[in-house]
Amino acid sequence: MALEFRCADVGLACRGKVTADSKEELLAKVGEHAQKVHDVALTETLVDYALTKVRTK
């Protein structure tokens, strides 16, 4: 079961989409995208919120 996170689901005007096979891998990829594209370092609060928007495929 793949997991998917989309920036648009948290209100960002970004078409970024990240997929992974585990929560840990997904969070690493989301953190990398957030830093590179949005210049944002994920905090515990942002991680908790992002996890509420994760979809399963």
N, C-alpha and C positions, 0 to 999 in steps of 0.2 A: 504494500500500500504506500503510494507516494504522498508526500505532504507538499502543499503549495502555499506560498505567501505572496500577496500582491500589495504593492505600495498604495494603490488606489483604495484598497479596503480600509486603510487607516487615514484616509482623507488627503493623501498627497497627490499632487498633479504629476504623477509619474506612472509610466506604463511598465515599470519594473515588476518582474515576476521571478520568484525563486522557487525551485523544487528540490526535494531531497527525499531520501528514504528513511531518515531518522530525525527526531527533534533536534538532536545535537548538531547534526550536519546542516539542517535548515537554519538554525540560529547562527551558526558560523557564517553561512553564506549571506544571510540577511544583514548581519553585522558588517561584513565586508562591503556589501552594496551600500548600506547606510553611510558608512565612512567615506567611501570613494565618490558616490554620486551626490549625497545630501550633506556631507561634512558633519555627520552626527554620530557620536559614540553612543552605543546602546547602554542604557542604564537598566537596572533591575525593573523599574517601573515600565520602561518602554518594552522590554522583553515580555513582561507579563501581559501587557496590552496586545502586543503583536501576536502572542500565542492564542489570544481569543479570536483572532482573525484567520488562523490557519485552516486551510481546506484539505480534505483528504480526497485523493483521486483513485 
